[in-house]
Amino acid sequence: MVQFASPSRSQSPSGASSTGEPRRTKKSKSKDGSSKKKRPSADDQDGDVTKPNGTASARQNAERRSSMSKPARDFRDQPEPAPKKKKRKTLSTSSAPPPEPSTAPTPEEAGETSTRSPSPLIDFDGLSRPSRGTRERLDESPEQKELRMEKMKGAVRTLLECIGEDPDREGLLATPERYAKAMLFFTKGYQQNVRDIVNGAIFQEGHNEMVIVKDIEVFSMCEHHLVPFNGKMHIGYIPSNAVIGISKLPRIAELFARRLQIQERLTKEVAHAIMEVLKPQGVAVVMESSHLCMVMRGVEKTTTSTITSCVLGCFERKEKTRNEFLSLIGVNRR
């Protein structure tokens, strides 16, 4: 009868002894009786062994963080990364697609669909945000002007009646006409042209340092409630060799202020107008004003002021240039 030998302990797949008990690892004991773990052999040390959690290797392979802090609150102040070079794909003459026919618009079509000015704020004739009513008021005849005045006087008389007043009493007899003339004066900026105001006062002086005109008094009308807001505007620019007559900067601010406005748009329109007319390295405009729509009504906070800014060109890109402007106009010292 043939007998088969039982497998030895070293050949057992489960690593258990013949008696069924689990095999225990041997620990070397020191002289004092304490047990010590066996040190890894030289083969284990030479091998690329990583721990399950990978903390040691992660610390070794992790990149060191830059010790320099971020330069500014504005992410645009950081240098732009170098553009990646695109690899040219070589196509055989047989697989190259045929060139598509040109779909460029004709000059007639381009004149209808595109504006002649690179800025959407200043139109080709020097007007800002021109509408049908703006051009009608600018080009009206004396008869149309008289008709416009009569319509406004009738509207003011209707308002007086609606609030409970008697438009025929002595103190209000001339009020409709006075208010109509005043409203036309408050909004005279609709009839003014940016290029006519500049009037060619741009001079090639080779100047490349900052120019600032500060504390320009500004009066405008809130388009939401038709009540005034007034304050001061500070305008600065860095020329590209050409400078503009310094009196033109307050005149440009006055042009846009004499319209129905909000302060945010007024600040932006002044900056874009100077940028387009003068083509400088950069323009910065800061305006601080008090709004009667939140002083006389609404929250009725008499001590509040609103500050808005618009920075273009180098003022937008460079924090030091922007901070120099804010320091010179006194904003950073408050």
HELIX and SHEET records of a PDB file:
HELIX    1   1 ARG A    9  GLN A   11  5                                   3    
HELIX    2   2 ALA A   42  ASP A   46  1                                   5    
HELIX    3   3 THR A   55  ASN A   61  1                                   7    
HELIX    4   4 PHE A   75  ASP A   77  5                                   3    
HELIX    5   5 PRO A  107  THR A  113  1                                   7    
HELIX    6   6 ARG A  132  LEU A  138  1                                   7    
HELIX    7   7 PRO A  142  CYS A  162  1                                  21    
HELIX    8   8 GLU A  170  LEU A  172  5                                   3    
HELIX    9   9 THR A  175  PHE A  186  1                                  12    
HELIX   10  10 LYS A  188  GLN A  191  5                                   4    
HELIX   11  11 VAL A  194  VAL A  198  1                                   5    
HELIX   12  12 LYS A  248  ALA A  257  1                                  10    
HELIX   13  13 GLN A  263  LEU A  278  1                                  16    
HELIX   14  14 LEU A  292  MET A  294  5                                   3    
HELIX   15  15 CYS A  314  ARG A  317  1                                   4    
HELIX   16  16 GLU A  319  LEU A  328  1                                  10    
SHEET    1   A 2 SER A  28  LYS A  29  0                                        
SHEET    2   A 2 SER A  35  LYS A  36 -1                                        
SHEET    1   B 2 ILE A 202  HIS A 207  0                                        
SHEET    2   B 2 ASN A 241  ILE A 244 -1                                        
SHEET    1   C 5 LEU A 260  GLN A 261  0                                        
SHEET    2   C 5 VAL A 211  CYS A 222  1                                        
SHEET    3   C 5 PRO A 228  ILE A 238 -1                                        
SHEET    4   C 5 GLY A 282  HIS A 291 -1                                        
SHEET    5   C 5 THR A 306  GLY A 313 -1                                        
END                                                                             
